[in-house]
């Protein structure tokens, strides 16, 4: 088997403190014969020398663009705008398969360079269950920030913290409130419920059964809403502008953990841009007030805990990267990439019909 070369890239987003592979798991990869190159990164929660101490190589930030063609580039959030052609296989959250703005342009860069996107959102078992996810911590932080905002105690701009420090804030005496978690039985929903429990809040919990026939008056009767539902097919939204303007609305704080803004699958189409660490809260309505929190990298606020949990799951899949083959988790990631590129008309074979950028002979294929 050809040696697997993973290239852990620096994240260009300045608020991204997480890493998909922590040093202790990097050691496991190296011990199993994986070559791991780690880029310098000023904000990564784990310094580069901790990776070097377990046998990883070091490289300059952003040097993945000149990495060997067989290197698999691993990251979390968006790539920089250049280079225009992407020749490597990239593992990260691409947010490009549900019609998001800029999706066709991003996938076109992979097609032009002969590379491939192996999207972590679609790394799943044969039942469709995610194999590595930040969902628990996204839900936990989405609920925690919502409670602090509702109680007038959210300090801005946001900065990374520790779980102990955040729990101390949540446990401070505060007003009672009625809260609703949608998607309560999933990973994100579980995290949201734990955070609310720390804050002394006993939420109403809705999942699939309750959302099939959504009771919007009941939803609007809660003061705080945490949405943790991510859908891959169009369904009626949970909340619309008309709902928000309903007389007698009690809802005051809305935390959208999913942040599927811009997608046709957006379940909360009452806003059009995400919020940020510098400005985490946006006022959607003044009378009565309604505040929105919609941050797309919430787990980076607890970077050490979130990275450790995610890495523990991802490293198991990376150890099987080359042997996954068609039908395995990585094979299905590639199939999803190929399928979306065909649907968008980004690639055609010699006969003029849609082709596959990850087909045999192309370095975009898993295990190529």
C-alpha positions as CSV (number, residue, x, y, z in Angstrom):
1,X,0.0,0.0,0.0
2,X,1.3,3.5,-0.9
3,X,2.2,5.5,2.1
4,X,-0.6,7.9,3.0
5,X,0.6,11.5,3.3
6,X,-1.7,13.8,5.2
7,X,-1.1,17.6,5.1
8,X,-2.7,19.4,8.1
9,X,-3.2,23.0,6.8
10,X,-3.4,26.3,8.6
11,X,-6.9,27.8,8.8
12,X,-7.1,31.2,7.2
13,X,-10.1,32.3,9.3
14,X,-8.6,34.2,12.2
15,X,-11.3,33.0,14.6
16,X,-10.7,29.3,13.8
17,X,-8.8,27.8,16.8
18,X,-9.7,24.1,16.2
19,X,-7.8,21.4,14.5
20,X,-9.2,18.2,12.9
21,X,-6.3,16.1,14.3
22,X,-4.9,16.7,17.8
23,X,-1.2,15.8,18.7
24,X,-2.1,12.6,20.6
25,X,-4.0,11.3,17.6
26,X,-1.3,12.4,15.3
27,X,1.0,10.1,17.2
28,X,-1.4,7.2,16.4
29,X,-1.3,8.0,12.7
30,X,2.5,8.2,12.6
31,X,2.8,5.0,14.5
32,X,0.7,3.3,11.8
33,X,3.0,4.5,9.0
34,X,1.1,7.7,8.0
35,X,3.2,10.6,7.0
36,X,1.8,13.8,8.6
37,X,2.9,17.3,7.7
38,X,1.6,20.1,9.9
39,X,1.6,23.7,8.8
40,X,2.6,26.4,11.3
41,X,-0.5,28.2,12.6
42,X,-0.5,31.1,15.0
43,X,-4.0,30.5,16.3
44,X,-4.3,26.7,16.4
45,X,-5.0,25.6,20.0
46,X,-2.2,23.1,19.8
47,X,1.2,24.5,18.8
48,X,3.2,22.9,16.0
49,X,6.0,21.7,18.3
50,X,3.5,19.3,20.0
51,X,3.0,17.6,16.6
52,X,6.8,17.6,15.9
53,X,7.3,15.9,19.2
54,X,5.2,12.9,18.0
55,X,7.0,12.5,14.7
56,X,5.2,14.9,12.4
57,X,6.9,17.2,9.9
58,X,6.5,20.9,9.9
59,X,5.8,23.3,7.0
60,X,5.0,27.0,6.5
61,X,1.4,28.2,6.7
62,X,-0.3,27.9,3.3
63,X,2.4,25.8,1.8
64,X,-0.1,23.1,0.9
65,X,-0.5,24.7,-2.5
66,X,3.0,23.3,-3.4
67,X,2.6,20.0,-1.5
68,X,3.2,16.7,-3.4
69,X,0.2,15.9,-5.6
70,X,-0.5,12.7,-3.7
71,X,-0.7,14.6,-0.3
72,X,-4.2,14.7,1.1
73,X,-4.9,18.2,2.5
74,X,-6.9,18.2,5.8
75,X,-8.6,21.2,7.3
76,X,-11.9,22.4,8.7
77,X,-13.2,25.7,7.2
78,X,-13.1,27.4,3.9
79,X,-10.1,27.6,1.5
80,X,-8.5,30.8,0.4
81,X,-9.6,32.2,-3.0
82,X,-6.4,31.2,-4.6
83,X,-5.1,29.1,-6.3
84,X,-7.9,29.0,-8.9
85,X,-7.2,25.3,-9.7
86,X,-7.1,22.8,-6.9
87,X,-5.1,19.7,-7.7
88,X,-5.1,17.9,-4.3
89,X,-7.7,15.8,-2.5
90,X,-9.0,18.1,0.3
91,X,-10.8,16.9,3.4
92,X,-12.8,19.7,5.1
93,X,-16.3,21.2,5.5
94,X,-16.9,22.6,2.0
95,X,-20.6,23.6,2.3
96,X,-21.0,23.2,-1.5
97,X,-23.5,20.4,-2.0
98,X,-26.8,22.2,-1.2
99,X,-26.8,25.1,-3.6
100,X,-25.0,27.5,-1.3
101,X,-23.6,30.7,-2.8
102,X,-20.3,30.2,-4.4
103,X,-20.6,26.4,-4.5
104,X,-20.3,26.0,-8.3
105,X,-17.2,28.2,-8.3
106,X,-15.5,26.2,-5.6
107,X,-16.3,22.8,-7.2
108,X,-15.2,24.2,-10.5
109,X,-11.7,24.9,-9.0
110,X,-11.4,21.2,-8.1
111,X,-12.5,20.1,-11.5
112,X,-10.1,22.5,-13.2
113,X,-7.1,21.2,-11.1
114,X,-8.0,17.5,-11.1
115,X,-8.5,17.5,-7.3
116,X,-11.5,16.4,-5.2
117,X,-13.5,17.6,-2.2
118,X,-14.1,14.9,0.4
119,X,-16.6,16.8,2.5
120,X,-16.5,16.0,6.2
121,X,-20.3,16.7,6.4
122,X,-20.8,13.7,4.2
123,X,-18.4,11.3,5.9
124,X,-21.0,8.8,7.0
125,X,-21.7,5.1,7.5
126,X,-23.9,3.1,5.2
127,X,-26.9,4.3,7.3
128,X,-26.1,7.9,6.7
129,X,-24.9,8.5,10.3
130,X,-22.0,11.1,10.5
131,X,-18.7,9.5,11.6
132,X,-17.0,12.6,12.8
133,X,-18.9,15.8,13.8
134,X,-18.7,18.9,16.0
135,X,-22.4,18.7,16.6
136,X,-22.4,18.3,20.3
137,X,-20.3,21.3,21.0
138,X,-22.1,23.4,18.4
139,X,-25.4,22.7,20.2
140,X,-23.8,23.3,23.6
141,X,-22.4,26.7,22.6
142,X,-25.4,27.8,20.6
143,X,-27.6,27.3,23.7
144,X,-25.1,28.7,26.1
145,X,-24.7,31.9,24.2
146,X,-28.4,32.3,23.8
147,X,-29.0,32.0,27.5
148,X,-26.3,34.5,28.3
149,X,-27.7,36.9,25.7
150,X,-31.3,36.5,27.0
151,X,-30.1,37.3,30.5
152,X,-28.1,40.3,29.3
153,X,-24.7,38.8,30.3
154,X,-23.1,38.0,26.9
155,X,-19.8,39.7,26.7
156,X,-18.6,40.8,23.2
157,X,-16.6,40.3,21.2
158,X,-16.5,36.6,21.8
159,X,-13.2,35.0,22.7
160,X,-12.3,31.3,23.1
161,X,-12.8,30.0,26.6
162,X,-12.8,26.8,28.6
163,X,-15.7,24.6,29.5
164,X,-15.2,25.3,33.3
165,X,-15.3,29.0,32.8
166,X,-18.4,28.9,30.5
167,X,-20.2,26.6,33.0
168,X,-19.5,29.1,35.8
169,X,-21.2,31.8,33.7
170,X,-24.2,29.6,33.0
171,X,-24.6,28.6,36.7
172,X,-24.7,32.2,37.8
173,X,-28.2,33.2,39.1
174,X,-30.4,34.4,36.3
175,X,-34.0,34.9,35.3
176,X,-36.2,31.8,34.6
177,X,-37.1,31.4,30.9
178,X,-39.0,29.1,28.6
179,X,-36.8,27.4,26.0
180,X,-37.4,25.1,23.0
181,X,-34.8,22.9,21.4
182,X,-35.6,21.6,17.9
183,X,-33.7,18.5,16.9
184,X,-33.4,17.6,20.6
185,X,-32.5,13.9,20.1
186,X,-29.5,14.5,17.8
187,X,-25.9,15.3,18.7
188,X,-26.4,19.0,18.6
189,X,-29.7,18.8,20.4
190,X,-28.1,16.8,23.2
191,X,-25.3,19.5,23.6
192,X,-28.0,22.2,23.7
193,X,-29.9,20.4,26.4
194,X,-26.8,19.9,28.5
195,X,-26.0,23.6,28.4
196,X,-29.5,24.6,29.2
197,X,-29.4,22.2,32.2
198,X,-26.3,23.9,33.4
199,X,-28.2,27.2,33.3
200,X,-31.1,25.8,35.2
201,X,-33.4,25.7,32.2
202,X,-35.7,22.7,31.5
203,X,-36.4,23.0,27.8
204,X,-39.2,21.8,25.7
205,X,-37.7,19.2,23.3
206,X,-39.0,18.6,19.8
207,X,-37.6,16.2,17.3
208,X,-38.9,14.5,14.1
209,X,-42.4,13.7,15.4
210,X,-43.0,17.2,16.5
211,X,-41.7,18.9,13.3
212,X,-43.8,16.8,11.0
213,X,-46.8,18.8,12.1
214,X,-45.2,21.9,13.5
215,X,-47.1,23.9,16.1
216,X,-46.0,27.4,15.3
217,X,-48.0,29.1,18.0
218,X,-46.4,26.8,20.5
219,X,-43.0,27.6,19.1
220,X,-43.6,31.4,19.3
221,X,-44.8,31.0,22.9
222,X,-41.2,30.1,24.0
223,X,-38.8,32.9,24.9
224,X,-35.7,31.2,23.6
225,X,-35.4,28.8,20.6
226,X,-32.3,26.7,19.7
227,X,-32.5,25.1,16.2
228,X,-30.1,22.2,15.7
229,X,-31.8,20.6,12.7
230,X,-29.8,20.1,9.5
231,X,-31.7,18.8,6.5
232,X,-30.5,17.6,3.2
233,X,-33.9,17.8,1.4
234,X,-36.3,20.7,1.2
235,X,-38.9,20.8,4.0
236,X,-41.3,23.6,5.1
237,X,-39.4,26.2,7.2
238,X,-39.8,26.3,11.0
239,X,-40.0,30.1,11.1
240,X,-40.8,32.7,8.5
241,X,-40.9,36.5,8.5
242,X,-44.7,36.3,8.8
243,X,-44.4,34.2,11.9
244,X,-41.9,36.6,13.4
245,X,-44.4,39.4,13.0
246,X,-47.3,37.5,14.6
247,X,-48.9,39.6,17.3
248,X,-48.2,38.3,20.8
249,X,-45.0,36.6,19.9
250,X,-43.1,35.7,23.1
251,X,-39.9,34.5,21.3
252,X,-37.1,36.9,22.1
253,X,-33.9,35.0,21.4
254,X,-33.2,32.7,18.4
255,X,-30.0,30.7,18.2
256,X,-29.6,28.9,14.8
257,X,-26.8,26.3,15.4
258,X,-27.2,24.9,11.8
259,X,-26.6,28.3,10.0
260,X,-27.7,27.0,6.6
261,X,-28.2,30.5,5.4
262,X,-28.3,30.9,1.6
263,X,-29.3,27.3,1.1
264,X,-32.7,26.2,-0.2
265,X,-32.8,23.8,2.7
266,X,-32.6,26.7,5.3
267,X,-35.2,26.0,7.9
268,X,-35.0,29.6,9.4
269,X,-35.2,31.9,6.4
270,X,-35.7,35.0,8.6
271,X,-32.1,36.2,8.1
272,X,-29.7,36.4,5.2
273,X,-26.2,36.6,6.7
274,X,-24.5,34.8,9.7
275,X,-23.4,36.6,12.8
276,X,-19.7,36.8,13.9
277,X,-17.5,36.7,16.9
278,X,-17.2,40.5,16.8
279,X,-21.0,41.0,16.4
280,X,-22.6,37.7,17.6
281,X,-26.1,39.1,18.0
282,X,-28.3,40.8,15.4
283,X,-31.6,42.4,16.3
284,X,-34.2,41.1,13.8
285,X,-37.2,43.0,15.3
286,X,-37.4,45.9,17.7
287,X,-41.0,45.6,18.9
288,X,-41.2,43.2,20.6
289,X,-37.4,42.5,20.4
290,X,-36.1,39.4,18.7
291,X,-32.3,38.7,18.7
292,X,-30.5,36.3,16.5
293,X,-27.3,34.3,17.1
294,X,-26.1,32.4,14.0
295,X,-22.3,31.7,14.2
296,X,-21.0,29.1,11.8
297,X,-17.9,28.0,13.9
298,X,-19.3,27.9,17.4
299,X,-17.2,24.9,18.5
300,X,-14.1,27.0,18.0
301,X,-15.1,28.9,21.2
302,X,-14.1,25.7,23.1
303,X,-11.3,24.7,20.7
304,X,-9.5,22.2,22.9
305,X,-12.6,20.1,23.9
306,X,-14.1,20.3,20.5
307,X,-10.9,19.3,18.7
308,X,-10.2,16.4,21.0
309,X,-13.7,14.9,20.5
310,X,-13.7,15.4,16.7
311,X,-10.2,14.1,16.2
312,X,-10.8,10.9,18.2
313,X,-13.5,10.0,15.6
314,X,-11.8,11.3,12.5
315,X,-8.5,9.5,13.2
316,X,-10.3,6.1,13.0
317,X,-11.5,7.0,9.5
318,X,-8.1,8.3,8.4
319,X,-6.4,5.1,9.4
320,X,-8.7,3.4,6.9
321,X,-8.4,6.1,4.2
322,X,-6.7,4.1,1.5
323,X,-8.6,0.9,2.1
324,X,-12.1,2.5,2.2
325,X,-12.7,1.9,-1.5
326,X,-16.0,2.3,-3.4
327,X,-18.9,2.0,-1.1
328,X,-16.9,2.8,2.0
329,X,-17.1,6.2,3.9
330,X,-14.4,7.9,1.8
331,X,-15.7,6.3,-1.4
332,X,-19.1,7.7,-0.7
333,X,-17.6,11.2,-0.1
334,X,-16.0,11.0,-3.5
335,X,-19.2,9.8,-5.1
336,X,-21.1,12.7,-3.6
337,X,-18.5,15.1,-5.1
338,X,-18.6,13.5,-8.5
339,X,-22.4,13.5,-8.5
340,X,-22.7,17.2,-7.6
341,X,-20.1,18.2,-10.2
342,X,-22.2,16.3,-12.8
343,X,-25.4,17.9,-11.7
344,X,-23.8,21.3,-12.0
345,X,-22.5,20.5,-15.5
346,X,-18.9,21.1,-14.4
347,X,-17.4,18.1,-16.1
348,X,-18.0,16.1,-19.3
349,X,-16.4,13.0,-20.6
350,X,-15.0,12.6,-24.2
351,X,-18.4,11.7,-25.5
352,X,-19.9,14.9,-24.3
353,X,-21.8,13.4,-21.5
354,X,-21.3,14.2,-17.8
355,X,-18.1,12.5,-16.4
356,X,-16.4,12.0,-13.1
357,X,-13.5,14.1,-11.8
358,X,-12.7,11.3,-9.4
359,X,-12.6,8.4,-11.9
360,X,-9.6,6.0,-12.2
361,X,-6.5,7.6,-13.5
362,X,-7.4,11.0,-11.9
363,X,-5.6,11.9,-8.7
364,X,-8.9,13.1,-7.2
365,X,-10.0,9.5,-6.6
366,X,-9.8,8.1,-3.1
367,X,-6.8,5.8,-2.9
368,X,-5.4,7.1,-6.3
